[in-house]
Amino acid sequence: MDQEGARLGAATENSRIIPMASVIRAVVITVSDACSRGERQDKSGESLVELLIEVGAEIVETKIVSDDLEPLAEQLRVLAGRGDINLIITTGGTGLGPRDNTPEATLRVIEREAPGLVEAMRMETLKNTPMSMISRGVCGICSATLIINLPGSPKAGREGFAVIKPVLGHAVALLGGDTHHAAQ
């Protein structure tokens, strides 16, 4: 394959060029009262930024917000509506604590759920820790933006990301309107 073909994607039997997955343009939001007050370092958000960069994502923005429900929902709504973002990953606020509001904020914003992502994350991370059973994270779509809730623990966030990493590029491409599938 020539350089132009390699840059654009793989050629099929018909020599039709299939574009590679859309560029992931991501925002990472750390949801933590302690981090938002400067009482704790944001290790989870930093870890997710590194993982996203490793898969070729462009980090558009990072934010640290409190666990307050309405401001978080509004932040998600505004970011998803901007048009220059196709992935929002939240970390934190997915547990059973009284201030863990990330799933509720996400559910107020998304138009369609993407339950397979959280099902896969819980199923796979359950092999490492029983704590995955008490993660309430959700995933879904708002406009053309995929929103994924990950736990606030850096280790749990990395493990969850590893599960969904293989499908992120394809998911973003689908949201961007690229619904052509290469022949198998």
N, C-alpha and C positions, 0 to 999 in steps of 0.2 A: 504494500500500500504506500502511495506517495505521501509526502509530508502534509499536503493539503487534506488528503483523505484521512490521515491519522488525526489531524487537528479537528476535523468535522465529525468523525465517527467512523464506524465500520461500514464497509460496502456489503451489500447483500448480493445474492446470486444475480439479480438484475442490474447490478452496478449502481443501484440507487443509494445515495448517501443518507444514512440515518444519523441525525444530529445526536451528539452526546447529550447527556442529561444537562438540564439548565444549571446555571451556576447557583449554588446555594448562597443566598444573601440573608444572614441570620442576625437575630438579636438574642442575647442571653440575658434573662432577668433573674436575679437572685431575690427570692422572697424570704426576708428574714428581718424580724424586728431588731435583733442584736446587731446584724451587719448594717442595717439602715441607720442605727444610732452610733456606729463606729466602735462598738464594743467587741466585735469579732471580725477577723479577716475573712474575706469572701473566697475561701478555697474552692468551693463547689463551682462557682461561676468561672473562676480562673481555669479550673480543670476542663470545664466544658468548652471554653474558648480554645484551649490548646487542641482538644479533640476535633473540634470543628475545622480548625486551620489545617490539621493533618489530613482531612478528607477534601481539602481544597475550597472550603467555604470562605466567603468574604464576611467578616464580622462588621456589620453596619453600626452596631451600637451594643453597649452593655449597660445594664441598670441594676441598681440595688434599691429595692422598695420594701416597705413594711408589709406586714401581714394583713393590712386593712383591706376588706373585701371590695368595697366600691371603687376606691382608687386603683386597685389592681385590675379590676374588670375594665375600667375606663382606659387604663394604660394599654391593656391588650387590644381593646377596640381601636384606639388611635393608631397604634403601631401596625396592626393588621390592615388598616385602611390606607396607609401611606402609599402603597404601590411599589416601593423599592425594597420590600422585605417579603421573603417567601417562607421563612421559617422563624418561629419564636420558640425558644426552649426556656422553660422556667425551671428553676431548681429551688426546692424548699416549699414548705407549706402544704405538703401532701399527706401528712400523718393524721393522727387522731386527736392532736392537741386542740384546745378550744380556739386558738388563733390560726389554725391551719385552714386557710380559705382558698388556696390556689385552685383546687378542682371546681369549687363553686363559682369562682370568678371566671374560670375558663368556660364552664357550662353556660354562663350568662352571655358569652360572646360568640361561641361557635355556632355555625349554621348546620354543620353535619359532624357527627362523631367519626373517629377513626379507631374503633375499638380493638382491631387486630394488633395495633402497636402496643397498647398497654397490656393486652392479654399475653403477647409474646414476651414482653419485659417481665411481667410477674411470673410467668411460667418458668422462664429461664433463670431469673435471679433467685427464685425459690430454691434452686439447687445449691445456692451459696449461703442463703440465710433465710430463716423463717420470718424475719421482719418484713420481707416483701409482701406478706399477706396483709399487712396493715397499711400499705401504701395505697392511697386513694387517687393517685394521679389519673388524669384523663388526657385524651388526645382528640383533636378535631380540627376543622377547617373554618376559617373566617375569611371571607373574600377569597383570595387566592393564596392565603397564608396558612401553613400548617402550624398548629400550636401543640407542643408536647410538654407535659408536666413530668419532671424527674424529681426524685427525692433530694433532700438537702444535704445528705451525707456525701462527701466527695467520692467515697468508694462506691456507694449505691448509684450515684449519678454516672460514674464511669461504666459500671456494669450494665446499667440500663441503656446507655448510649451504645455500648458494644453490640447489644441485641438489635437495635434499630438501624445501626450504621449501614448495613448492606442495602437497605431499601430507601434511604433518605434521598439520594439523587433521583431515583425513579419517581418517588412520590412528588418531589418538587417539579419534575418535568411534567407529570400528569396535571398538576395544579396550574402549570403554565400553558396548558393546552396541547402539549405534545403527547397525543394518545396513540401514536403509531408504535407498533410492537414489532421487533425484529422476528423473522421466521425462525423457528427452532428446528 
